[in-house]
Amino acid sequence: MRGRDATAAEVAAALLAPGARPVITSHHNPDADAIGSMLGLARALRAAGQDVTLAHADEPPVPGDLTFLLGPGEEILARPPADLDRRTYVAVDCASEKRMWSEEFHEVAATTVNIDHHKDNTRYGDLNHVLPDASSTAEVLMGVIAAAGIVLTPEIAAPLYAGMVTDTGRFGYTNTSPATHRAAAVLLETGIDHHELGRRLYEDQPRDRLALMGRALMRAEYRADGRFATAVLTDEDVADAGGEDTEGIVEMMRAGRGVAVAALVRAGGPPGAWRVSLRTTHPDVDVGAIAGAEGGGGHRAAAGFTTQSDPAELLDRIEGEVRARLGDATVR
């Protein structure tokens, strides 16, 4: 079943309704926008007097480099409470119901609220507040929190800022708008330490990530006349690195001179599965569409999917798509 699109005010009313007792979750392999949106919304609703539960399917629910966003005693359960049928289930930054639990908790809940900014969102909620032009779900939540009349505090603002700054590439991606900067200014005005947040997000790099980044960059192949950078990381690479953190690697590959599109393929998920991350800044390439054809999704400039395809065959296929979209274009 699919519900209807809802305004920020309608979503705020549903979240503040007596007895709502929201359960907030997000997608598998959560990034800073997913975790930041969960925490920011939970803290805002608790400040308004609501009984809020956080739940997430992954173990651990928060990647190691984002645990600093958690407050003292802030707990994320491994699954929703047993009385979910009497609660409001809130999914943030999750384009599809398939990217949460295998169980269809969105069908079990008394009400499901879907808050997101992905253009390919499937509108699986009873109430769907999806703003594809927003830079991040954190930016979308700014409108919901304002509509609820909740005063922003540094505790609420900090995780939202983390989500916004990472999803915009430190305000450098094309999804950054004047509205994004205005929202960021509102968060900064609460007195958050944006310098420390930036340091923790970008300069406090875990060693497994650096090890895997080194391997990916050393092995990078440049296809489509140097315009398509690719790399494959195996289970052995992950074992040797002592971890599987690949955050930021595909962005580094795409930053190479002359590169329009980058693809990082890494072992992960079910046996024999590969996780693929795609990035581009070229206006003629929509990696969200490429990922969608492979059963995934995302944005025009950033997308991903999981596949059982052989990496070499997969990259040949994606190269064909990239060549078709770029034509004879020269990348500067």
KOLLO-351032 format. One line per 5 residues: their letters; for each residue x, y, z of C-alpha. Coordinates in steps of 0.02 Angstrom, whole numbers, always signed. Layout:
N
a	X/Y/Z; ...
END
This chain:
332
mrgrd	+0/+0/+0; +56/+176/-34; -6/+331/+55; -4/+512/+5; +117/+655/-5
ataae	+112/+767/+148; +171/+940/+196; +297/+976/+332; +154/+1037/+443; +56/+875/+418
vaaal	+208/+770/+459; +245/+875/+613; +66/+852/+673; +79/+663/+651; +243/+654/+746
lapga	+178/+761/+889; +9/+674/+903; -33/+605/+1075; +16/+422/+1083; +123/+429/+925
rpvit	+278/+362/+1017; +384/+373/+859; +507/+237/+809; +641/+314/+698; +749/+213/+577
shhnp	+848/+231/+414; +932/+131/+276; +1063/-7/+278; +1245/+52/+278; +1195/+221/+350
dadai	+1294/+377/+309; +1303/+539/+408; +1140/+604/+335; +1049/+445/+389; +1121/+441/+565
gsmlg	+1117/+630/+585; +935/+637/+531; +887/+498/+651; +973/+581/+798; +920/+759/+757
laral	+737/+713/+738; +737/+603/+893; +811/+741/+1001; +690/+869/+931; +538/+760/+967
raagq	+600/+717/+1141; +621/+903/+1176; +437/+918/+1129; +391/+785/+1256; +374/+634/+1143
dvtla	+425/+456/+1190; +547/+413/+1049; +636/+250/+1006; +781/+232/+885; +801/+66/+792
hadep	+912/+6/+651; +941/-161/+563; +1132/-150/+548; +1252/-218/+678; +1326/-104/+737
pvpgd	+1192/+24/+690; +1315/+169/+683; +1478/+160/+583; +1629/+181/+694; +1678/+350/+624
ltfll	+1505/+420/+664; +1487/+358/+843; +1545/+529/+905; +1373/+595/+854; +1289/+488/+987
gpgee	+1249/+572/+1151; +1276/+494/+1324; +1158/+347/+1345; +1083/+368/+1171; +1028/+193/+1120
ilarp	+982/+119/+951; +886/-45/+960; +917/-191/+842; +733/-199/+792; +573/-99/+823
padld	+476/-127/+985; +348/-268/+991; +204/-143/+1002; +247/-61/+835; +67/-86/+781
rrtyv	+22/+51/+905; +165/+168/+860; +217/+286/+721; +359/+217/+616; +471/+353/+543
avdca	+594/+313/+404; +720/+450/+365; +836/+461/+214; +774/+294/+148; +715/+291/-34
sekrm	+641/+116/-28; +561/+4/+102; +680/-133/+40; +829/-39/+112; +774/-67/+292
wseef	+731/-234/+374; +682/-386/+271; +522/-386/+375; +395/-259/+316; +383/-158/+475
hevaa	+313/-11/+377; +157/-117/+349; +146/-167/+533; +154/+6/+610; -1/+104/+655
ttvni	+64/+243/+541; +219/+252/+432; +298/+421/+395; +427/+430/+256; +543/+582/+259
dhhkd	+673/+590/+121; +757/+686/-21; +793/+548/-148; +707/+574/-315; +675/+386/-336
ntryg	+585/+369/-169; +447/+238/-185; +322/+332/-73; +298/+181/+40; +233/+281/+188
dlnhv	+58/+325/+242; +126/+502/+242; +268/+542/+122; +367/+703/+139; +495/+690/-1
lpdas	+585/+844/-67; +703/+793/-211; +771/+970/-228; +835/+971/-49; +1020/+938/-23
staev	+993/+810/+114; +862/+734/+227; +936/+843/+364; +882/+995/+263; +707/+921/+240
lmgvi	+695/+894/+428; +734/+1077/+459; +563/+1116/+385; +475/+981/+487; +554/+1039/+650
aaagi	+510/+1220/+611; +330/+1170/+572; +323/+1079/+739; +374/+1240/+828; +523/+1155/+910
vltpe	+667/+1269/+956; +834/+1210/+888; +970/+1176/+1016; +1152/+1133/+982; +1112/+951/+1026
iaapl	+979/+944/+889; +1077/+1049/+765; +1245/+958/+771; +1192/+792/+691; +1085/+883/+563
yagmv	+1234/+990/+514; +1340/+832/+497; +1210/+760/+378; +1200/+918/+277; +1387/+951/+262
tdtgr	+1426/+772/+207; +1283/+753/+83; +1334/+915/-3; +1520/+872/-8; +1558/+1015/+111
fgytn	+1435/+1124/+13; +1526/+1090/-151; +1405/+974/-242; +1273/+1033/-364; +1135/+989/-240
tspat	+1190/+1139/-134; +1068/+1283/-154; +1043/+1454/-74; +912/+1368/+36; +1045/+1244/+92
hraaa	+1161/+1383/+147; +1019/+1471/+238; +976/+1310/+330; +1159/+1284/+376; +1166/+1461/+443
vllet	+1018/+1426/+556; +1107/+1273/+624; +1269/+1371/+651; +1174/+1505/+746; +1134/+1379/+882
gidhh	+1318/+1383/+930; +1374/+1212/+868; +1561/+1185/+851; +1566/+1164/+661; +1756/+1161/+662
elgrr	+1760/+1008/+777; +1621/+925/+677; +1720/+951/+517; +1877/+882/+596; +1789/+725/+658
lyedq	+1702/+697/+491; +1850/+728/+375; +2015/+725/+469; +1993/+585/+595; +2009/+446/+466
prdrl	+2006/+263/+523; +2157/+162/+468; +2056/+29/+376; +1980/+164/+267; +2152/+235/+226
almgr	+2219/+61/+188; +2074/+23/+70; +2088/+194/-10; +2271/+161/-49; +2229/-6/-129
almra	+2087/+67/-231; +2192/+211/-296; +2339/+100/-337; +2229/-20/-436; +2119/+109/-519
eyrad	+2086/+81/-704; +2041/+224/-820; +1916/+177/-953; +1818/+273/-1084; +1971/+372/-1136
grfat	+2016/+409/-956; +1844/+478/-912; +1783/+328/-810; +1886/+276/-657; +1854/+104/-582
avltd	+1923/-2/-441; +1879/-170/-363; +1907/-216/-180; +1895/-400/-131; +1862/-493/+31
edvad	+2050/-517/+45; +2077/-329/+35; +1951/-302/+174; +2032/-436/+282; +2206/-364/+255
agged	+2146/-188/+296; +2065/-248/+457; +1898/-167/+414; +1776/-127/+275; +1759/+61/+286
tegiv	+1761/+131/+109; +1678/+298/+144; +1746/+435/+32; +1850/+323/-81; +1742/+336/-236
emmra	+1737/+525/-216; +1927/+528/-213; +1931/+424/-373; +1810/+542/-458; +1918/+690/-410
grgva	+2055/+633/-529; +2094/+752/-673; +1995/+708/-828; +1877/+590/-736; +1690/+615/-760
vaalv	+1624/+457/-677; +1695/+340/-544; +1640/+167/-490; +1700/+75/-335; +1655/-110/-327
raggp	+1684/-197/-162; +1642/-366/-91; +1503/-361/+37; +1330/-415/+84; +1268/-592/+45
pgawr	+1394/-723/-15; +1453/-680/-189; +1379/-506/-184; +1465/-344/-232; +1421/-169/-177
vslrt	+1442/-36/-309; +1457/+151/-279; +1445/+274/-423; +1488/+459/-427; +1491/+594/-561
thpdv	+1491/+781/-580; +1458/+780/-767; +1289/+853/-819; +1265/+724/-958; +1279/+573/-842
dvgai	+1143/+517/-721; +1220/+381/-613; +1053/+363/-523; +979/+298/-686; +1127/+180/-711
agaeg	+1107/+112/-534; +919/+98/-558; +943/-15/-708; +1046/-129/-594; +913/-135/-458
ggghr	+982/+7/-352; +956/+194/-349; +1010/+361/-281; +1038/+534/-349; +1094/+598/-518
aaagf	+1270/+627/-452; +1283/+488/-322; +1205/+316/-324; +1236/+133/-287; +1174/-45/-293
ttqsd	+1214/-224/-242; +1241/-357/-374; +1292/-538/-401; +1367/-495/-571; +1550/-528/-606
paell	+1644/-363/-576; +1733/-367/-745; +1571/-395/-841; +1481/-267/-735; +1611/-131/-765
drieg	+1611/-167/-951; +1423/-142/-949; +1433/+20/-851; +1573/+82/-963; +1456/+62/-1111
evrar	+1326/+168/-1022; +1455/+301/-979; +1521/+309/-1158; +1344/+324/-1225; +1306/+469/-1109
lgdat	+1471/+561/-1130; +1488/+539/-1317; +1640/+636/-1375; +1637/+757/-1228; +1804/+809/-1157
vr	+1816/+816/-967; +1913/+959/-892
END
